[in-house]
Amino acid sequence: MLRRNLMLALALALAGCSVSTSDDAVRVRLATTTSTYNSGLLQELLPPFEKSTGIRVQVLAVGTGQALALGERGEVDLVLVHARQREDDFIKQGHGIERRDMMWNDFVILGPTGDPAGLRGGHDAPAALKRLKDEGARFVSRGDDSGTHIRELALWERAGGVPAREAFYLEAGQGMGNCLTLADEKEAYILSDRGTYLAFSSHLDLEVMVDGDPLLHNPYGVMLINPQRYPHVQAVAARKLLDYFTSAAAQRRIEAFRVAGETLFHPAVQMSP
């Protein structure tokens, strides 16, 4: 049932999910990560924006690399991703303008309840990955050029190198939700953003083994596509969505958004009391 629900959610996202039903409404195309969609956050944030502005938001939920590629081709109007160096390069190359911090959460290393590699309670992510390699403990990699995959590779490099050809290293090439399901089935370890893990945790036997390392901090940024390079983009409507995402109203919604009583994301913009 969970797998079927995940596939349905992704299909809806890729088809362009929106709560607006007006055919003649202005449409903004937002390329974003699977974590923001699978967590349920966008379903919380977008309806008030659509209702107040009449602008329809089409969501394309893919990995960060794919989201940026859509932006580079001018196929979307703004992107919401979490790979800061890639975001800075995107702006420098002229594909996007006006990057803003929107929110943050953190990555965690998850593992099966039995914790065969003995990682539980750790706070050093590279040391944990090195131990997985030394122990040959199964690890599921996103393998999809997502923001999570980009961070995972950086952590493996700090741990001595990416074990791409090792039998214990399983490259899934799928979104976060499906990878969590796979790791659960394989009783494997995995790097996940905390928000998606919390959204799916009631269906998983995976537990947080390693967290709290500054290297696991996970900021999200939102950028407009450059209308001078891509004149066909909905620049005015996209800017309204950008302003909304970083407004006090949206930031309070981000702060208040919880699953099973747990906070999934933290606002990046300082709000007035």
Secondary structure, 3 states (H helix, E strand, C coil): CHHHHHHHHHHHHHHCECCCCCCCCCEEEEEEEHHHHHCCHHHHHHHHHHHHHCCEEEEEEECHHHHHHHHHCCCCCEEEECCHHHHHHHHHCCCEEEEEEEEEEEEEEEEECCCCCCCCCECCHHHHHHHHHHHCCCEEECCCCCHHHHHHHHHHHHCCCCCCCCCCEEECCCCHHHHHHHHHHHCCEEEEEHHHHHHHHHHCCEEEEECCCHHHEEEEEEEEECCCCCCCCCHHHHHHHHHHHCCHHHHHHHHHCEECCEECCEECCCCCC
